[in-house]
């Protein structure tokens, strides 16, 4: 299942496979203060490594195919390598949620084919049209055919867009004529009521495309059936069934074979249902990802709608970072540049104007602004055809998933070896006459025992060996990651985080630093103008226009109305004015409305000549307008100190032009004063310009660089954006968890410092000097080595550009930090892509930023980022709980059966019983433990090292204590159970059945009680919070009830007999002792160095020695 590829009208960035610069070494926080260790997973790996061990571990990447610290942008060869190294019994199930390399390659080939096919068709049409124009200028195009209520048909409209047929567009009257044919007003858009929308969908289709259905339950049943061991067991069951019916008759002979077959089918059925439920969860999450929001103009009002609700005729404003949501033509635009790589496969930016007005669905706005008229939607676009043909997911793997495949492979090899040994011993004892029946008679006597009887006994022995393999090879272990990720992703949606890449969930558990934006993430993004300076005079009330000279007010309002990407809508019914745009734009537009701005009227009084869209590098944006009296004004708006630096004078309250003397220093001080109050400072300036110097052709205007010097200052405004409630607490949680929060903002240093203090990122007692607080330009100009040294000390970066953020991320990662980065703009995409975890903002983020991210924070709230860290740690902790539980069952079941088989030639746990145990530990155990909600303890420790051993010393201790106890008690019962239970007077067969039933019952109850211990590997109180996880309680209760039913009523199938209440009590006592035993075990200290280190170090030294000798 893939979460990083989009199957909707959102395109997948096929050119984003840049190499990762992540360090391969373990990354943990380097905090000096002593943290409480994780009570659920133990201390981090970095804390108990020596320098020599670090050296040993530095170059282990090439030795271990399962050692993949980061699956983001990982080479295909690495993915192939671990697959080839894995021991797999059921490939279709094991690799279901990993990247299907074959399908991924087929998908890319299909994309290339569709792209090239579309380009060939378009090239042929353009060539044909060019030829026609040479022969007959203005060759007539077939007149539009009416369709329903519209004067043009679907096919004609689609061909104009699909073939980029500029000649046909001109024949229809250009964009204006096409708008009339589609009944669209180029200023206010379509009417947009239900009747209008219904007619448009009926005539031109909806913005959807056919999607391949997800796997059905039958498909999951088929995949669960593909397990090699289960197939062998079914064959063995059929043989056993045939032999049993032949020797004992139908009435009694079908039990042995039938019970094995029934147990196998039960395992298949439960496995398939569990996997099917997971699949449905992923499908629902994918639907959320595909359903993006788009802004359109309807009835003169800017409204946000689902991308699926766009119809032909819609007017769509386009800004930097937006995705083109459908095919269309450009109505108007300035410096509009489109990245068409998602459709053409080539990283080429294409400029759009009246000569090249066609826009393709799925492409991105790289620069400029514009408005498009939608002419094709859904399957009638190239993007729709492309997505409909590749909509099937090809999966994605996570580092933990890969590592667990390594663990499963190792355990599987051990289990397979043990099973073969048991098979050899049992067959050897049987055919040498050392195996006896429950009544004491020898099972096999040469020349006496019939061939069918010997074959039946051999099949039973073989069945036991195969069942040991079923129990020993933990096929469900890697899938437990997917289960806990599916659960976590669903819960994270409730916590306002949409996961696009599965691996990001895990990686957030290892995050050591978060580089956060300020606006909207740490603050509310609810901006209002609270201070204003006009000239050098501070307005007593910023909303009082009576303090302003009419000329100053007129220029100020003109600059605000024209130099904006926002919009002001005044409803006819006189209700509150609706203002749209970015939060800063909305704040300034609201202020201008209070000063008396009539938005539509002001915009109609002058003509926009050229626009320089706001640029995060230059921190300002400008517009040139021609007024009715042919005067040209160039308006600029941006970061106060930058715009002020370009000004040579200012207009005072009387409208008189004053040159700067000491006033510049006064205004700089005013900016610093506002910044120290956490205000964002924006300056508004203008300059008159000679009309004859303005280029008079469109190409000249497109290349015109707006003059940005010799400006006249109109106003400086201070915009308040209060801190989000709860941010200070969230930052403290991060600090306590060993995660350093750094603020990276475009605001000036004073504003950044004030907000950082307010949010708790900077402590009041700390000196805010370089490099703790640094300007982006200063950091950018440092030598690379110096940047890397300084990066760890930076807490606040002000006046930063997106490239500064990228440099900071790269420097931190080279220092071994695991970096999470928030971003919302198009230019943040490289940093989001480079970071270990890219977090895009769901409200303010552009589609380009979202597509480059791993997780989308739906409410733009920093507190939600902290919840993601918590869930990331929970994923790791839950997997460790499940591993501890499963390995305890593995070790105990294997040792009991091996010892019993070698010593007595019989096994106390038969095939059906082992299959039931497998179901408990594999599917039901994963469901119970992998869905544990996160606890507060997770945030009271340092981050999880990415190369920290999966099985910590604490887990080994718990595992061995429980396994030794279970093996000891059950082997005592196996060899001395008849005398201990006073069964000497019963028949040998009955006494043996009671003993084996007690062993089976006690063994299962040990697992049920030990499941509680697995919840809290280090805490004494294993019951804390258990009532909050109803699924855990339900599964434990369900397992216990089924065990009662199996032992009491299904004896014929499981080879058990009914137990007395005393033996049930004894079974419960044996199981419940695991609780106090776990408490005592937790008092035993564990060594600091992981056990796995001793083995891996010895292995690497042996390998190095061997390589040296060679």
N, C-alpha and C positions, 0 to 999 in steps of 0.2 A: 504494500500500500504506500503510495507516495504522497507526501505532503508538500513537496517542494515544486511539484509540477502542477500547473493549473490547467484544468480541463474545461475552462469556461471561456468567456470572451476576454478574460484576462490572459495575456500571452505569457508563455514561459520564455525566459531569457536564455536563448540558446547560445549566447556568446559569453556567458559568465563563468566559464570554467577556468578562472585564473588560478595560478598555483598559490597554495597557502604558504605563508611565511611562519606558520606556527612552529614553536620550538617543540622538539620531541620529548624534551625532558619533563619531569613531573612538575606541575605548577600548583603551588599552594601559597597562601598568604604568608608574608614575611613579617607579620606583626610581632613586636617584642613582648607584648603583654601576654601573660599566660592565660590561654583560653580553657574553658571546660571542654573536655574531649567529648566527642559524639558518643552518647550512650547507646546509640543504635548501630554504629559502624566502626567505632574505635578511632584511634588517632590517625592523622594523615600520614601518608607515606613519607613525605619529605622530612617529617620530624624525627623519624628513626632511621635515617640513612647516614652512613659515614661517607667521607669523601671517596674512599676506595670503592664503596658500593655504588656511588654515583658513577664512577668511572666504568664499573662493570655494566651498569645499566644504560649508559649513554648510547652504546652502539648495539642495543638489542633489537632494534627495529627489523634488521635483516634476518635475524635468527628465528623470530616468532611470527608466523603469518597472521596470528590472531591479535598481535599487539598493534592496534590501530587507534591512536589517541584521538584522531579527528576524522570523521567521514565526510566533512564538508569539503568539496572540491578535490576529493582523493582520486588518484589515477585509477583507471579501469584495471590495470595489471594487478594492483594491490587487492582489489575486490575479487578478481579471479583466483588469486593465490590462496586466500583463506578458504574459499569455497572448495578448492581442490584438496586442501588439507583436512577438511572436516569429515568425521565419521558420521554418516547419515543413513538412517534406516528408512526414512520417509521424506524424500527430497521435496515432494510437492507441498507437504505441510511445513517442513522445517524452513524452507526458503520462501514461503508464501509472502511474507511481509518484507523481504529483502529485495534489493533492486534486481529485476529480471534483465540481465545484461543483453540477452538475445533480443528481447522485445524492445529494449531501449534503443538498440542499434536499428531495428526495423522501423521504429518510430521516427528516428532521425532521417533514415532513407526516405520514408514516406513524406516527411516534411520537405526534403530537398526536391522530391519528385513533383509535389504539388506546386512548390514555388517556381521551379523551372518551367513547368507546364504553363502556369499563369503568365510568366514572363514571356515565353515564346508566343503565346496567343496575343498578348498585348503588343509585342514587337511587330508581329505580322500585321495587326490592325493599323498600327501607326505607320508602317511602311506603305500599306495599301492607301491610307489617307493621304500620305505625302505624295504618292504617285498621282492620285486623283486631283490634288491641288495643282500639280504641275500641268495637268492636261486641261482640267476645267476648274477654274477658281470658284470656290463656294459651291461645290457639288451638292445638290439638294439632298437632304436627309429625309427619310420617311417621316411624314408628319405624325405627331403624337396621337396614339389611339386612346380614347377615353376608357377608363376602368372604373365602373361604379360612379362615385361622386367626383372623381379626379380626371383631369384632362390628359393624363399620361398613364400608360400601362406599366405593369411590373417588369415585363421583359425589356422594354425600351429603357426604362429607368436603370435597371440592373446593368444593361450593356454599356450605358454611358459611364457608370462608375467602374465596372469591371475592366473595360477596355481603355479607360482613361481617354475617352473619345471627346477631345476638346471641340472638334468640328460640330458634333451633334449638340454639344452644350450651347455653342454659339447659335445654331439653328433654332434652338428652343428659346432663344432670347437671353442667353447667359444665365448667371446665377439668379438674377432678378426674375427673368421669365420662368425659370424652373420653379422658383418659389411660388409664383402665381399659379402655375399648373398644379402645385401641391397644396395650394391654399394656406401658405405660410407667410406671415408678416416678418420681414427681415429685422424688425426692431423688437417686436413683442412676442414672436414665436407663434405657435398654434394656439387654438382656443383651449384644448387640453381637457375638455369635459369627457365623461364616460362615452357619450355618443360619438364624439369626434375620434377618440382613441380606438373605439370598436371598429369604426369604418376604416381607419388607417390599417389596423391589423388585418382586417378582412381583405383589403385591397393589396397590401404589400408584405404581409407576413409579420411575425413577431421576432424579437431579437433573441431567439433561442435556436438551438440546433439539436438534432437527435443525439442522445447519449446512450452509450452501451450500458445495458443493465448490469448491476452487480451480480456476483455469484449467487446462485440459489442454494437453498439448504441441501438439495440433492447433490450439487457440485461439492459441497463441503463433506457430505457423507462419502462421496466417491474418493475425495482426497484423503480422508481419514483412513479409508480402507487400503490405501496404497502402501501402508507400513509393511515392510518385508517380514518382520517377526509375526505380525498379526496374520498375514497370509499363510505363513508356515504353520501357525497354530490352528488355523481353519482346516488346512490339509490334514494335520494330525488329528483334529477332532473328527473329520470325516472318516479317516481310517479307523480311529477308535470306535466310532459309532457303528461302522460296518462289522468290525470284529466282535464288538460287544453284543450286537443283535444276533450274530451268528452263533456265538457261544452260550449266551444267556437268554436269548429270546428277546422279542420286542419290548415286552413289559418292563423288564429289568435292565436289558442290555443297552438301552439308549442313554442312560444317565451320565456315564463318564464323558462320552463324546459330546452329548447334547449340552452338558453343563459348561464345558469349555467353549463351545460355539456360542452359547448364550452370553457368557462372560465377555467374549471377544466383541460380539455385536453391541453389548452394553457400553464397552469402552469406546467403540467407534461412534455410537449414537451420542453419548455425552460429550465426546471430543468435538464432534461436528456442530452440535448446538452451541457449545461455548465459543468456537471459532466463528460461527455465523453471527452471533450476537456482537462479537468484536467488529466484524466486518460492517455491520449496520451502524455501529458507532462512528467508524471512520467515514462511512458514506455521508452521515449527517454533518460531520465536521467539514467535509469537502464541500458540501452545499453552502455552508457558511462562507467558506473562502471564495467561492465563485460569485457570490452575490454582492458585488461591489456597488457603491453608491456614486451616482453621476449627477452633475448639475445641468439643468436645462432651463430654457426660458419658455414659460407657458403663460399666456394671457398677460405678458409684461412683467411677470414675477419670476424671479430665480428660485427654482425648487429643486430639492434633492430627491432623486428617484432611484430605484434599482436599475441596474444595467439591462435587466430583462424587460423593463417597461418602456424602453426607448422605442419610438415609432418613426417611420418615414415622415419627414416634414419637420421633425424636432429641430430646434435651434440650440446648439451646444456650445457654450463658452469653453475655450481651451486655454490652459495656462501651463507653465513649465512643469513637467513631471506628470501631467495627465496622460491617461491612455485614451486613444481615439476609440470610442465605444462602438462605432458602426462605420460603414462606408459613407462618404459624404463629399461635399464640395465646400471650398472656402468662401464664406460670405464677405468677411473683412478680417484683416490681420495686420500685425506689425512685427517684422523680423521673425516670422514664424518659421521654425526649423523642426523637421520631423525625423526621428530615428526610425527607419523602416527595416532595421535588421531582423526583427521578429518575423517579417514576411519575406524579405529578399535573402536573408542569411548573410548579408554584407553589412559591416559596421560603417555605414555611410549616412551622413546627415544630409537630408534633402530640404532645400528652402522652398516654401510654398508662397505663391502669389497668384494674380489673376491669370498668368500664363501657365502656371502649373498648380491648378486649384484642387486636384483630386487627393482625397485623404483616405487611407486604407485602415479598416478596422484592425485593432490589435497593435498598432504602432504607438510610439510615445512622442510627446512634445518635448523636444530637446531645448528649445529656446523660443522666446517671444510669446505673443498672445494672439488670439484669433477667435472667430466664431464660425462654426461650420453648420451647414444644412445637411441633415441626414437623408441620404438617397438609397441606402441599402442596409438591410438588417438580417441577422441570423444566417440561415443557410444560403441566402442570396449574396453573401460576401465571401471573399477568398478565405478570410479568417474563420468564418463559420464552417466552410467546407473542410479546412485544415483541422479544426478542433473536433469536428464530427468524425473524422477518419482516424484520429489518434487519441480518442477520449479515454481509452483504457489505461489505467495506472500501471506503471512498471515497477513500482516499489522504491524502497529506500532502506538502507540499513543504518544502525546506530553503533557507536563504538562498543557499548555494553552488550549489544546483541552479538557482535563479532567475538568479543571476549568470552561470552557464555557458550558460543559454539565451540570455542577452544576447550572450555571446562567440560562440556558435554562429550567432546571427542575423547579427552583423557579418561573420563569416568567410563565411557563406553568401551574403550580398549581394555580397561581393567575388568569390567563386567563380562566382556566377551571371553577374556582369558579364563576368568573364574568359571563361566558357564561351560567352556570346553573341558576344563579340568573336572568339573562335576560330572559331565557327560561321560568322560573317560573312566572315572572312578566307578560310577554307578554301573556302566556296561561291563566293566571288568569284574566287579563283584558279582553281578548277576550271572554272567556266563561261566564264572568259576565256582558257582554254587554257594557263594557267601551271603546271599540275600535271602531273607526268610519272610514268610507271610506273617500277618498279625497273630495267627494261631501257632506259630513256631515252626511250621513246615518249610522246607527249602523250596524256593520258587522255581529254580531251573535245575532239572536233573537230565543230564545228557542221555538221550535215547528214550526218555520217558515223557518229557514235556512236549506237547504237540507244537507244530510249527506256528499255528495260528495263535496259541497261547504265548509262545515266545515272542512273536511279532507284536502282540498286544502289549506285553510288558515292555518291550523295547520302545514302542511308540510312547508309552507313558513316561519312560525315562527321558526320551528325547523331548517330550513336551515340557517336562520340568526344566530341562536345560534351556530351552527356547524361552520359557517364561522368565527365567532368571535374566536373560538378555533384555526382555521387555522391561523388567524392573530396573536393571542396571543402567541401560542406556537412556538417559533423561532427554528424550525428544522434546518434552514440554519446557525444558529449561530456557532455551532461547526465546520460545514463544511467550514465556512469562514476562519478558521485557515488553513485548508488544501489548500484552494484557494490561500491565501496569501503566504503560504509556497511553493506551486507549482510555483507561480510567482517568488518568491525570489530565489528558487533553480535554476530556468532557468537563471535568471539574474546573479546569483553568478557564474554560469558556465562561463559567459562572463567575469566575474572578476577573473577567474582562481581559483575557489573554487568548488570542487565537494562534495556535501553533501551525506554522507552515512547514517546518521540518521536524520530523520526529526526534532527530539527534539533538536538537536544541534543548529539549526537555532535560536530557541527561547533562548536557554540557553546562547548563545553568547551575547545576549542583556543584560544579567545579569552579565557577566564576570567582575570581579574586578581586576584580575591580569592575565598577560600573561607571562608564563615562556618560553622564546624563546631560541632555539639553536643559535649559532653564524654562523657556516659555512653554506653558501648557503642560509640562511634565512635573516640574517642581512648583509651578504656579498655576493658578486657576484658568488662565487664558481668557479672563473676563476683564478686558481693558477699558479704562475710562480716562479721559483727559482731566487731570486734577490741578495742573499748573500751566500757565502760559505766559510767555514773554513776547510782546510785540515791540520790535526794536529793542531798546534797552529797558523798557518799562514792563514791570510785572503787573498783569491784570489782576485786580482784586477778586473778581469773580470770572473765571475763564469763559463762562457761558454768556456773559453780558456784552452784547454787540454794541451797546451805546458808548462803550469806552473806546471804540475803534473809529477812525476816520473812514468815511464811505469808500474812498478810493482804496485804502488799505484792505478794508473788508471785502471789496469787490475782487481785488487781485487774489486775496487769500482764498476766497470761496471758489474762484475760477481754477486756481491751482489744485485745490483739493478735489473738485468735481471731475476735472479732466485727467489728473495724474493719479488714477486709481484703477484697480481691477475689481473693485467692489461695485455695489449697486444699491440704490435707494428706491423702494417701492412704496407709494402712498395709496392705500386702498381707497376705493370710491366711497365706502361706507364711513370713512373718517376714523377708523380704528387706528391703533398705534402704527407708526411708520415701521416698515420692515427694512432692515439694513443687512446686506450680505457682503461677504469678503473675508479676508484674513482678520484675526482679532485686532491687529494694529490698524488696518484699514477701517474696520468697523468703528473703532474708538474715535478716529479722526473724522470720519464721515458723520458720526453722531454729534460731535462737537460742532461741525460746520452746519448741520441742520439746526442746532440751537442758536447759531449765529445768524440764521435766516436763509440758509442755502436752499434754493429750489433746484434740485438735482437735474431733472430732465430739461428744465428751461435753460439752465446754465450751459449744459452740454450741447443744446441745440443752437446756442448763440455763437458758437465758434466751431471751427472745423479742425479735427486732429490731423496734423501733417505727418508726424513721426513719433514713435514711442520707443523709449529705452526702458524695457521692463526692469523691475527691481532686481538687482544682482547681489547675491550674498557675498561675492568677492569685493565688489565696490561699495556695498552697503548703501546704495541709493538707486533711485529710478527717476526718469525724466520724461517729459512730453513736450512737443512743440505744437502750438495751436495757432490757427489764423482766425482772428476775430472778424466780425462783420465789417469793421472799418479798415480791413486789410492789415491791421497791426499784427505782428507775430510776437507771441510770448513763449518763452521756454521756461517751463516750471520744473523744479527739482525738489525732491523730498527724500530724506534719508537720515542716517546717523548724524546726530547734532554736531559733534565736533568735526566730522568730515565735511559736511555741507558748509559749516561756518568757516572752515579753512578755505573754501572756494569763493567766499563772499568778500566784496571790497567795500560794501556799505550796507545801510539798512534804512527802512522807512520808519520814521517815528510815528507817534500817535496822531500827528497832524497830517501825515502823508508826505512829509518833506524828506528828501533823500539826504542822509547823513553819511559821511565817510567815517571809517573806523579810526579812532585814535587810541585812547585808553579803553574804549568801549569793548574791544575784542576780549581783553583780559576780564572785564566785568562779566561778559557773557559766558566765557569759559568757566569762571567761578560759579555762575548761576547753574551751568550744566552740571558741574561737580556737586553742587549743593542738592540739586534734584536727584542726581544719581545716588548720592549717599542716603537718600530716603527711599531707595529701591525703585525709583521711577525710570522708565525707559524714555530717553530723550530723543525727540525727532525734530529736525529743523525743516522749515518750508521756505524756499527761496525762488526767485525768478530773475529773468533778464529779458529786456526787449531785444528784438533782432530784426535786421533789415530784410524785407520781403524779397528783394532782388538777389540776396545771397542764398536763399533757400532753393535747393534743386527743384526743377520744374517737371521732371519725369519720374516715373515710379522706380526705375532702377537706381537713379541717383538718390532718391529719398531713402531707399532700402540701404544704400551704402553710407548715407549721411551720418556722421558722428555728431551727436548733439553737443554744442558748446557747453562746457561745465565750469568755465571760469568767469570772472567779472560778474558774479551774481549779486543780487540785492536781497538781503535777508528780510523775510516777512514776519516769521514767527518761529519760536522754539516752544514746543509743548512737552510737558512731563506726563507720561502715561503710567498709571498705577495698574499693576497686575499682581494681586495679593497672592501670598503663598497658599498652596493647597492645605486644607485641614488634614492633619495626620502625617504630613511629610516629615516633620521633625522626628516623630516617633519611628517612621519607616527608615530614615537615615540612621537612627541609633541602633535599630535592629540589625541593619547591614554591618555597622561598625562592630557590634558585639559578635557578629557571625564571621568576622575576619574578612569582610568585603569592603574595600575602600571605595567610597563614592566621590567621584570627581565631577565638577560642573564645567561644561564646555559651552560657552554662549557667545553670541555675536554682540551682546551689549558691552558697554565700556566697563573698565575694571571696577570703577566705583559702584556701579549698579550691581555688577556680578558679586562683588565683595559683600554688599549689603544683603542681597538675597541669600548668599551662602551662609552668612551669620544667622539670618532669620530661620533658615532651614536646618541649621545644625551641622552643615558640611564643614564650616570653619568654626573653631572654638573661640570664644571671646578672648581668651588669654593668649592665643597664638599670634605671633607677629605675622601679619599678612604682607610679607615681602617676597621678592623673587627668591627661589623659583616656586614657592608655595602658591603664590598668585602671580600669574604671568600673562602677558599679552601675546596673542597668536603670532604677531609679526616677529616678536623677539624670539619665540621658540622656533619659528620657521627658519630664521637666519642662523641658528646655531649649527656647528658642524655635526655630522651624524653621530659620532661617538659621544659628543657632549649632550646631544638630544636624548640619547639612550640613558645617560647618567641622570639627567635632570627629570626625565619623564616620571620616574617613581616618586619624586618629591612634589610634583604638581598636584594641587587640590582644586584650583580654580583657573580656568583659562578664559580670558575676556577678549573681545574683538577678534574672535577666531573665525576663520573661513573653513569651509568643508575640507579643504586640503590640509589645514592644520590638524583637524580632527583625525584625518587619515594618518598623518605623520605620528601623532600621539599614539594611535592604536598600534601602528607598526613598531614603534619604540618600546611600548609596554610588552608586546608579545615577544620581542627579542629578549626581554628581561625574564621571560618565563611566566608572565602573568596570563591568566585566562580572562579575556576582556569581553565584557558585554557593552554594547554601544546603542544609545537611542538616537534616532534620527527621523526627520520628517520631510526634508527637502530632496529634490532630485540630486543635488550635488552631494548629499550625504550617502548616496548609493555606494561609492567605492569604500567608504569607512564601514558601512553596514556589511558589505560583502567581505571585507578583510577581517573584521572582528570574528572572534570565536562564536559570539551570539549577536546577531543584528536584531535590534528591537525597533520596529517602525511604529509610528503613531497612527492610530486608526482614524482619528478625527481630523487632525491637521496634516497628516502624512499624504504625500503624493503617491500615485500608483507605482511610479518608478522606485521610490523608497520602499514601499511595501513589498514589491517583487524581489528586491535585493535583500530583504530581511528574512529572518528565521521565525520570528514571533511578532505578531501585531498586537500592540497594547490598545485595546478597543476604546478605553476611556482616557487615554493619554496621561494617565496618573502614575506617578512614581511609586506609590504604594502598591500598584498592581505589578510593577517590576519586581518588587520585593517578594510578592506572593509567588511569582514565577521561580525565583531562587529557592523558595521554600519547597515548591513542588518538585523542582529539579533534584534537590537533596532527598526528597521523599522517594522518588523513583529508585535511586541507588540503594537507599535503606531497605525498601520493600523487596528488592531483588535479593539483597543479602539475607533477609529473613527467610525467603523462600529457599535459597541455596542451603542455608543451615538446616532447615526442616527436611529438605529432600535428601541431602547427603546423610543425615542421621538414619533415615529409612533405608537408604541404599546399603550403608555399611552394616546395619543390624541384620537386614534380610539376607544379604550375601553371606555374612559370617555364620549365621545360624544354619543356613542350608548347606554350606560347604562343610562345616564341622560335622554336622549330622550325617551327611552323605558319605564322607570319608570314614567316619567311625562305625556307622551302623548300616550303611547302604540304603538308607531311607531318608526322606526329608519330611520335617513336620509341617511345612507349608507347601501345599500342592499348587498345581497350575491355576485353578480357579481362585484360590485364596490370594495368590500372588497378583493376579490380575485385579482383584478388588483393592489390594494394597496399592497397586500402581495407579488406580483411578483416584484413590484418596490423595496420594502424594503429588500426582501429576496435574490433573485438571482441577479437582476440587481444592487441593492445597494452594495452587496458583491463584485461583479465584479468591480464596479466603485471605491470603497473605499479601498478594500483589495489589489489593485494593484498600490497604490500610491508609487512613487519612494521615496527613503530615502532623507531627507533634512539635511542641515548642522546643524540645531538646535539639531538634535539627538545626535551629538557628543559634544554638549556644556552643558552637564549635567552629573550628576553622574549615575552609572549603575542602571538599573531597579531592584528593590528588588524582589526576587523570590516569596515572599509572599505579595508583594504590592497589594492592592485591585485593581481588574480589573476596577472598576468604581470609579474613583477618585472624590474628591469634586468638582474639576473644571468641570468634566463631568456632575455631578449631577446638578450643577448650570446652565450650558448651556441647559441641557435636560429640567429642570423644566421651565426655562424662555420660551423656544420655545413651550413646551407642553401647558403651561398655556395660552400663547397667542393664539395658535391654538384653544384650547378648548373654550376659551372665545369668540373669534370672531365667530366661527362656531355655538356655542350655541345661540349667539345673533341672527345670521341669521336664525337658526332653529325656534326660538320662535317668532322673530319679523321681519323675512325676508319679509313677504308678505306686511307689511305696509312700511318697509324701502324701498323696491323696487317698491312701488306704484302699487301693483298687486291686490288691492282690487276690481277693476272693472272687472278683468278677472274671468273666471269660477274658482271655488274652486279647481277643479282637475288640471287645467292648472297652476294656481298660485302655487300650491303645487309642481308640477313637476319642474317648473322653479327654485323655492327656493331650492329644493333638488339637482337639477343639479348644481346650483351655489355652494352649500356646497361641493358637490363631487369635482367639478373643483378646487375650492379654496384650498381644503384639499390636493389634489394631487400636485398642484403648490407649496404649502407650503413645501412639502417634496422635490420637485425638487430644490427649492432655499435653503432649509436647508441642502441639500447634500453638497453645497459649504461650509457652516458653519462647517460641520463635518470634512472637510479636515484639518482645522486649529483650533483645540479646544481652543487655547489660543492666537494665533496671531490675530492682528486687521485686517491685510490684508489677507483675505481668498482666494484671487485670485492669490497669488504669486505661480509661477510654474505650474499653471493650464494648460498652453498650452503645457507643456512637457508631460502631461499624456493624450494622444489622446484618450485612451480608456475611460477615465472619461468624456471627452467632448463629445465623440460619444454616450455614454450611456445616458447622460443627454439630448442631442439633440434628440436621438431616443425616449426616454420616452415622451418628450414634443410633438413631432410629433404624436406619438400614442395617446396621450391624446386628441389632436385636432381631430384626426380621430374618436375616440370613442365617444366624445361628439357630433360631427357634423354629423356623418354618421351612427353610430351604436346605435342610441337611442332605437330602438326596443329591442335590446339585453340587454342594460344596464339600461333601464328605465330612460333615460335622454331625454331632448329636446334640440334643437339648442339654443345657447345663442347669444344675440346681441353683437355687438362689444363693447358696453358700459359695459356689464356684463363680457366679457372677460378681458377688461381693469381692472375692479374691482377685478377680480380673481387674475390677475397678481400683482396688487397693494397690495392685502392682502398677497400674497406670498412673494413679494419683501421686505415688511416691516421686514421680518425676518432677513435681512442683517443688517440694522442699529440697530435693537433690539439686535442682537448678539454682536455688538460693544459696546453698552451701558452695556450689561450684563457682559462683560469682565472687566469692571471697578469695579464691585462688588467684594470685597475681600472674600476669602473662609477660613474657619477655618483650622488649621493645622492638627487636628486629623481627620482621615477618618470617614465618617458617619457610615460605616459598623462596625467600632470598637465599637460604642455605643451599637449596636444590639448584636454583637457577645459576648461582655463583659457581658452584662446583661444575655444573654442566658447561658453562661458558669457558671456565679455565681448561676443562678437558678438551673442548672444541678448539680453543686457541693453541693448546699444546699440540693437538693432532695436526692443525693447519701449519704450525711451525715445522713439524717433522716432515710434512709433505713438501 
